[in-house]
Amino acid sequence: MREFGYQQVSDVETAVATLATSADARYLGGGTNLVDLMKLGVETPELLIDVTTLPLTDISETADGGVLIGAAVRNSDLAANPVIRQRYPAVAQAVLAGASGQLRNLATTGGNLMQRTRCSYFTDVTKPCNKRAPGSGCPARDGEHHNLAILGASEHCIATSPSDLAVALVALDAVVHVREGDSARAVPLTEFRRLPGDRPDLETTVEPGALITGVSLPGLPIAAASRYRKVRERASYAFAIGSIAAAVEVSGGLVTDCRIAWGAVAAVPWRATRAEAMLRGKPVAIESFAAAADAELTAAEPLEGNAYKVALIRNVTVELLAELTGASR
Amino acid sequence: MRITTTVNGARREVDDVWEGESLLYVLRERMGLPGSKNACEQGECGSCTVYLDGIPVCSCLVAAGQVCDREIVTVEGLSDQQGLHPVQQAFIECGAVQCGFCTPGLVVTAHDLLARTEHPTDPEIREALAGNLCRCTGYEKILDAVRLAADRLAADRLADIRAGSSGRLT
């Protein structure tokens, strides 16, 4: 591992200014992804700026009836927060479905949104990877890709975002607050991460050196009955092979509003807007849920090794929507 | 840099530490506490689990520069003058140790679980220990050990209550 500098900072402005003075610095959150990538040689920063000591560790209620989650709030604290558990249960469920206790005790909210793909070619510096080494190629399409993307991928990259938390957040209209240079900006989470296109090395829409300061969730009554469901290859401590966060509002036997997002299917937490549009106004019925999932999945471009994900995500969507609405199968 | 920290209840100072080296390295190589094990060193296996300010973390992922003036408890700090902690004793009696590399991390994690949950169910034990990987035992004897330790800690608490003392809380 390359030797690096380590610096603590006490305010956001200093953090951003310090990063700007270095050619190759990174913000350090819980270190549960960055540090292991450094040990693998995937990341080789010359300086780590510790942002866990910034005053970004509170979860506060906002004027619109929502919450603002500080970027340095630990995953364990987020999942245990009474307001989150009561008003945004899918968020707490998603956090607890990820990693292990030891890791959730370290991992931060901002860091979670910035975590890198677990594509095995990305993490192996002896292999080509367009995300890690632009222009070197992508062996995944013809190689091991059973847990890679079925939506929004490109010929250059089929990596997935591994975050559980981001799936719940994107379903519930989360907004990411960033500091870019001297200014602050709020970016809807739906627009925060980029699809790979021909630049898979660019993962977000914010400026290089931007610092996440928090994530806000709006006051959203539908979110109080939200739920997160994760499918993985063992009972715990594994990345999703497909996941969903959803919330449904029903009146008179019809779906009046809904939120649906999928994980482990794309490079971004995938807000299923086509499925939502298809479902609004429809009767609460298994057929409606299946039609909504199918509408979203018309855009799917599965490969031989991950084609199972199309059926998996369709089935888990129908199942969760049926649970949330009490629809009989 | 100089690291000043509290480890297993004692104030410790170590000089000439590179702030980027891991807490695990500081504990093992600079403080002579080799109980915490360096297995994966990537935060995957849990063998290096220690308490940092009362919360279990993978010490391989924590930088030395982050632990100044903080409180650390390692597996060495769980026993006292009366002997091994009931969790440690249960691991021995149940044969929950084979090669032993994962054991210190599992003992710390099980210790944390039983401090928070008096009578964990089997699914609760499995979930709590999910971040501690063992390649030898198949986990069955480890589950036996946690159940045994839970029973003994509960019995100790009851005996202490009957004797009118505050009991062993950790």
Interface residues (C-beta under 8 A of the other chain):
Chain A: E3 F4 G5 Y6 Q8 L28 G30 G31 T32 V35 D36 K39 L40 L48 D50 T52 S76 A99 S100 G101 Q102 L103 N105 L106 A235 S236 Y237
Chain B: W18 E19 G20 E41 Q42 G43 E44 G46 T49 I55 P56 V57 C58 C60 L61 V62 A63 G65 Q66 T109 D112 R126 E127 A128 A130 G131 N132
